[in-house]
Amino acid sequence: GLRLVFASGEALLYAAMQQFNEHIYKHTGTILVNLYGPTEATVDCTGFTCSPWKEAYRYVPIGKPLLNTRAYILSYILVG
């Protein structure tokens, strides 16, 4: 069976992640992973495992750097 689903290319909506976990992860154990990277290069550089959902976020994080990569925050905006 299907064990992993990778979401990449556009921001993963919180509602989509919730629906995936409710309808797919809950019944099959298939894990959803949110990947992020610069669109210009079509390279994923960070990842966040969305299943099971245990955090208190109200958005889907872009995650931590993948193996053998680094992420630099050059500027940020606080989300209220």
Residue pairs with C-beta under 8 A, 6 or more apart in sequence:
1 28
1 30
2 28
2 30
3 29
3 30
3 31
4 30
4 31
4 33
5 20
5 24
5 30
5 31
5 32
5 33
6 33
6 35
7 16
7 32
7 33
7 34
7 35
7 50
8 34
8 35
8 36
8 37
8 44
9 39
11 60
12 34
12 50
12 60
13 60
14 57
14 58
14 59
14 60
17 32
17 34
17 50
17 53
17 60
18 53
20 32
20 50
20 51
21 32
21 50
21 51
21 52
21 53
24 30
24 32
25 31
25 32
25 51
25 52
30 51
31 49
31 50
31 51
32 49
32 50
32 51
33 47
33 48
33 49
33 50
34 47
34 48
34 50
34 60
34 61
34 62
34 63
35 44
35 46
35 47
35 63
36 44
36 45
36 46
36 47
36 48
36 62
36 63
37 43
37 44
37 45
37 46
38 45
44 66
45 65
45 66
45 69
45 71
46 62
46 63
46 64
46 65
46 66
46 69
46 71
47 63
47 64
47 66
48 60
48 61
48 62
48 63
48 64
49 63
50 60
55 61
59 79
64 71
65 71
